[in-house]
Amino acid sequence: MKNNKAIIITIGDELLIGQTIDTNSAWMAKRLNELGIDVVRRIAVGDTKEAIVDALDDAIARAAVVLVTGGLGPTADDITKPLLCEYFGGKLVVNEVALENVKTLFIRRNLPMLERNRKQAEVPDNCTVLQNSRGTAPGMWFEKNDAVVVAMPGVPHEMMGMMEKDVLPALQSRVTTDTILHRNILTAGIGESFLAEKIIAVENALPDYIKLAYLPSNWTVKLRLTAKGKNELQLTQEIEQFQQLLKETVGEYVVGTVDEPLESTLQQDFTAQGLTLAIAESCTGGGIGHTLTQVEGSSKFFTGSVVTYDMSVKERILGITAEDISQYGVVSENIAIQMAQRVRDVLHTDIGFGITGWLDKSEEPDKEPGGTVWMAVAGKDKIASRKFVFPYDRQRNKEVAVQMALLMIWKMIHGKAD
């Protein structure tokens, strides 16, 4: 049966050569899953008629829902719309509502409208038109062989607006699905294999309709429970019982139980405790501050950061002496601790954090290998510091360092700093 199955097709040569990262299909898959629709395939194809037709034929045979993005623009390589018109046996006509939308957008932008822009209001006469409130290309809804085929723009925010407004509500009313529930546990400080050994008894006790997935990332592992069935109340009770059992089994390694990044958890925890944070960054170059400010409401606790990339900035802004830098080394426990203490004092916060390191080749190869990073977090009554030696390339070391920094800060405000 293909009733609750979906296939996502993303179109564009730029996806196949790696020029553009496909974020559309990941977002769509997550939203479909929330409706209880199983995404069984995600396919990227190039801008050729043969590739698109083959993908459509296969998808319609296998799934009740086929979502297509890309190729609806005004240029010669945007072939999706005329191809779909031919595929479903229609002819292109001007949709007056879509045309008015295009005109309005160009007037608002104070730009002249070209003929190719006007053609974006043309749609197959046998589709249901999905108006685009965020751009010029309308979406199209077709039906064939008990399958729904929806074509949308490849521009992410345009696709998302169309999905939220029209596509998801329509699919929800058409597709009969089981209830699907997820529960998460974010762990840190324990490797995936050791974690699996620790929870093996719980995993073996799971019924067939509750699955456990391990999702490792940046020295953390998220455990995701997924329950699927008809009785939502029973599923909710069971999945939450197993979530609690996993929490108790994993114990000290649990960081959170919501499907949110660590920076979101920090925002909530700092705000709840009425604490403030300041950061002194060297090797991460502002990456920690950037990550924290991705979360709405971060200004409630994050006062600011000082990027002390050059040694002279550590001296002039934070007051760390040249003698200490010379004696201990710029990448050292002593300097990391001083950075944490001084930035806390300079910016008048409850918590200060300092980080210094070599992301790749060390300038002191006889003393420290590349990837060596010292971090320190200073509270009112406690200081914690830790040395890491990350084994990756420069970019990956930087990403992992940011996550470990957030984890150290989290541990400090939860009394788990070591």
ZAMARGU-4260 file (C-alpha; in steps of 0.2 Angstrom, whole numbers, plus 5000, padded with zeros to 4 digits):
<rodrens>
0) 5000/5000/5000 | 5007/5017/4996 | 4993/5027/5005 | 5005/5036/5018 | 5021/5035/5008
5) 5029/5051/5000 | 5044/5054/4989 | 5053/5070/4987 | 5061/5075/4971 | 5073/5090/4970
10) 5078/5097/4953 | 5094/5106/4948 | 5111/5102/4941 | 5118/5113/4955 | 5113/5100/4968
15) 5122/5086/4959 | 5138/5095/4958 | 5138/5101/4976 | 5136/5119/4972 | 5120/5120/4982
20) 5116/5110/4997 | 5099/5102/4997 | 5090/5109/5013 | 5073/5108/5005 | 5071/5089/5006
25) 5076/5088/5024 | 5064/5101/5030 | 5050/5094/5020 | 5053/5076/5026 | 5053/5082/5044
30) 5036/5091/5041 | 5028/5076/5032 | 5034/5065/5046 | 5025/5076/5058 | 5009/5072/5049
35) 5012/5053/5049 | 5018/5052/5031 | 5033/5041/5028 | 5046/5048/5016 | 5053/5033/5008
40) 5064/5041/4995 | 5073/5058/4993 | 5080/5060/4975 | 5090/5074/4967 | 5090/5075/4948
45) 5098/5086/4935 | 5089/5098/4923 | 5085/5086/4910 | 5068/5080/4904 | 5073/5061/4904
50) 5079/5062/4922 | 5064/5071/4928 | 5052/5060/4919 | 5060/5044/4925 | 5059/5051/4943
55) 5041/5056/4942 | 5036/5039/4934 | 5045/5029/4948 | 5038/5040/4962 | 5020/5040/4956
60) 5021/5021/4956 | 5027/5020/4973 | 5020/5034/4983 | 5004/5043/4987 | 5013/5060/4989
65) 5026/5067/4977 | 5034/5083/4981 | 5045/5092/4968 | 5055/5108/4971 | 5066/5117/4958
70) 5066/5122/4940 | 5051/5135/4941 | 5061/5151/4938 | 5062/5162/4923 | 5078/5156/4914
75) 5081/5144/4900 | 5087/5130/4912 | 5071/5130/4922 | 5062/5117/4913 | 5050/5109/4926
80) 5034/5119/4922 | 5033/5115/4904 | 5039/5097/4907 | 5025/5095/4920 | 5012/5103/4908
85) 5017/5090/4894 | 5018/5076/4907 | 5000/5079/4913 | 4993/5083/4896 | 4989/5101/4899
90) 4993/5118/4891 | 5000/5134/4898 | 4988/5148/4902 | 4991/5164/4911 | 4984/5164/4929
95) 4978/5181/4933 | 4980/5180/4952 | 4998/5174/4949 | 5001/5188/4936 | 4995/5201/4948
100) 5006/5195/4961 | 5021/5196/4950 | 5017/5214/4945 | 5015/5219/4963 | 5032/5212/4968
105) 5041/5221/4954 | 5032/5237/4958 | 5037/5235/4977 | 5055/5232/4971 | 5054/5247/4959
110) 5061/5236/4945 | 5054/5234/4927 | 5045/5218/4923 | 5052/5208/4908 | 5042/5197/4897
115) 5051/5182/4905 | 5044/5188/4922 | 5027/5189/4915 | 5028/5171/4909 | 5031/5165/4927
120) 5012/5168/4929 | 5009/5154/4916 | 5003/5138/4923 | 4996/5121/4916 | 4977/5123/4914
125) 4974/5106/4922 | 4983/5110/4939 | 4977/5118/4955 | 4987/5134/4957 | 4996/5137/4973
130) 5000/5156/4975 | 5017/5161/4980 | 5016/5175/4993 | 5035/5176/4994 | 5041/5176/4976
135) 5035/5176/4958 | 5034/5157/4954 | 5017/5149/4958 | 5016/5131/4964 | 5006/5117/4955
140) 4995/5103/4962 | 4992/5088/4950 | 4984/5071/4953 | 4987/5055/4944 | 4985/5037/4947
145) 4979/5040/4965 | 4995/5051/4968 | 4997/5069/4972 | 5011/5078/4963 | 5015/5095/4970
150) 5028/5106/4961 | 5035/5121/4971 | 5049/5134/4969 | 5067/5128/4974 | 5070/5144/4984
155) 5068/5138/5002 | 5058/5152/5010 | 5046/5152/4996 | 5044/5133/4997 | 5041/5134/5015
160) 5028/5147/5014 | 5018/5137/5001 | 5020/5121/5011 | 5014/5129/5027 | 4999/5138/5019
165) 4992/5126/5007 | 5001/5109/5005 | 5002/5102/5022 | 4984/5107/5027 | 4978/5099/5011
170) 4988/5083/5014 | 4983/5081/5032 | 4965/5080/5026 | 4968/5067/5012 | 4980/5055/5020
175) 4975/5042/5033 | 4990/5038/5044 | 4995/5031/5060 | 5000/5042/5074 | 5019/5045/5075
180) 5027/5051/5091 | 5046/5056/5094 | 5055/5058/5111 | 5073/5063/5112 | 5087/5062/5125
185) 5103/5072/5121 | 5119/5065/5129 | 5136/5071/5130 | 5153/5065/5137 | 5150/5047/5132
190) 5154/5038/5115 | 5141/5030/5105 | 5147/5012/5107 | 5149/5015/5126 | 5131/5022/5127
195) 5124/5007/5117 | 5132/4995/5130 | 5125/5005/5144 | 5107/5005/5138 | 5107/4988/5130
200) 5094/4981/5142 | 5082/4995/5139 | 5084/4994/5120 | 5080/4975/5121 | 5064/4979/5130
205) 5057/4990/5117 | 5041/4983/5108 | 5042/4982/5089 | 5032/4998/5087 | 5045/5008/5096
210) 5061/5011/5088 | 5078/5018/5095 | 5090/5028/5084 | 5107/5034/5089 | 5111/5051/5081
215) 5130/5056/5085 | 5136/5074/5081 | 5151/5084/5087 | 5155/5073/5102 | 5136/5072/5108
220) 5124/5058/5104 | 5105/5061/5103 | 5094/5046/5107 | 5078/5047/5097 | 5063/5036/5102
225) 5050/5034/5088 | 5033/5026/5091 | 5020/5022/5078 | 5002/5015/5080 | 4984/5019/5081
230) 4981/5023/5099 | 4989/5040/5103 | 4986/5039/5121 | 4994/5022/5124 | 5008/5027/5113
235) 5011/5043/5123 | 5012/5034/5139 | 5023/5020/5133 | 5036/5031/5124 | 5037/5043/5139
240) 5040/5028/5150 | 5054/5022/5140 | 5061/5040/5138 | 5061/5041/5157 | 5069/5024/5159
245) 5083/5029/5147 | 5086/5045/5156 | 5088/5035/5173 | 5100/5023/5164 | 5111/5036/5156
250) 5111/5047/5171 | 5125/5060/5172 | 5127/5060/5153 | 5110/5067/5150 | 5110/5085/5144
255) 5092/5088/5138 | 5076/5079/5132 | 5069/5091/5119 | 5073/5091/5101 | 5083/5107/5101
260) 5101/5112/5099 | 5111/5115/5115 | 5111/5134/5112 | 5092/5134/5114 | 5094/5124/5130
265) 5106/5136/5137 | 5095/5151/5133 | 5081/5143/5143 | 5092/5137/5157 | 5101/5154/5159
270) 5085/5164/5158 | 5076/5152/5171 | 5091/5155/5183 | 5092/5173/5180 | 5111/5171/5175
275) 5121/5181/5163 | 5136/5175/5152 | 5151/5183/5144 | 5164/5175/5132 | 5182/5178/5127
280) 5186/5168/5111 | 5202/5166/5102 | 5203/5151/5091 | 5184/5150/5087 | 5184/5168/5081
285) 5167/5173/5087 | 5159/5156/5083 | 5152/5153/5100 | 5144/5170/5101 | 5137/5168/5084
290) 5129/5151/5089 | 5122/5158/5105 | 5114/5173/5096 | 5105/5161/5083 | 5092/5158/5096
295) 5078/5171/5099 | 5079/5179/5117 | 5098/5176/5119 | 5100/5194/5124 | 5091/5190/5140
300) 5107/5181/5146 | 5121/5183/5134 | 5130/5200/5137 | 5143/5199/5124 | 5160/5192/5119
305) 5178/5198/5116 | 5186/5190/5101 | 5205/5190/5107 | 5212/5182/5091 | 5228/5192/5092
310) 5239/5191/5108 | 5239/5210/5110 | 5220/5210/5112 | 5222/5198/5126 | 5234/5210/5134
315) 5225/5227/5130 | 5206/5222/5132 | 5207/5208/5146 | 5223/5214/5155 | 5232/5197/5153
320) 5251/5201/5154 | 5264/5197/5141 | 5274/5189/5155 | 5260/5176/5158 | 5258/5173/5140
325) 5277/5170/5138 | 5278/5159/5153 | 5263/5148/5151 | 5260/5149/5132 | 5246/5157/5124
330) 5237/5140/5122 | 5237/5135/5140 | 5226/5132/5155 | 5232/5147/5164 | 5228/5159/5149
335) 5211/5151/5146 | 5206/5153/5165 | 5212/5171/5165 | 5202/5174/5149 | 5186/5167/5158
340) 5189/5177/5174 | 5193/5193/5165 | 5179/5194/5153 | 5167/5190/5167 | 5174/5205/5176
345) 5175/5217/5162 | 5157/5213/5156 | 5150/5211/5173 | 5142/5194/5171 | 5139/5179/5182
350) 5148/5167/5171 | 5163/5170/5160 | 5170/5158/5147 | 5187/5158/5139 | 5194/5147/5125
355) 5211/5147/5116 | 5219/5134/5105 | 5227/5129/5089 | 5214/5123/5076 | 5226/5115/5065
360) 5245/5116/5064 | 5252/5121/5081 | 5264/5136/5082 | 5273/5126/5096 | 5274/5109/5088
365) 5287/5103/5101 | 5274/5107/5115 | 5257/5104/5108 | 5250/5095/5093 | 5237/5103/5081
370) 5220/5103/5087 | 5225/5107/5105 | 5212/5118/5113 | 5210/5124/5131 | 5194/5130/5138
375) 5189/5137/5155 | 5172/5143/5163 | 5172/5154/5178 | 5157/5156/5190 | 5156/5166/5206
380) 5163/5152/5217 | 5170/5139/5205 | 5182/5138/5190 | 5183/5123/5178 | 5195/5120/5164
385) 5198/5106/5152 | 5211/5102/5138 | 5205/5095/5121 | 5215/5088/5107 | 5203/5087/5092
390) 5209/5076/5078 | 5200/5084/5063 | 5204/5097/5050 | 5203/5116/5054 | 5184/5118/5050
395) 5179/5102/5059 | 5189/5106/5075 | 5181/5123/5076 | 5164/5116/5075 | 5167/5103/5088
400) 5176/5116/5099 | 5160/5127/5099 | 5149/5113/5104 | 5161/5108/5118 | 5161/5126/5124
405) 5142/5126/5125 | 5143/5109/5135 | 5156/5116/5147 | 5145/5131/5150 | 5129/5120/5153
410) 5139/5110/5165 | 5144/5125/5175 | 5126/5131/5178 | 5120/5114/5182 | 5133/5111/5195
415) 5142/5097/5184 | 5158/5106/5180 | 5174/5097/5182
</rodrens>
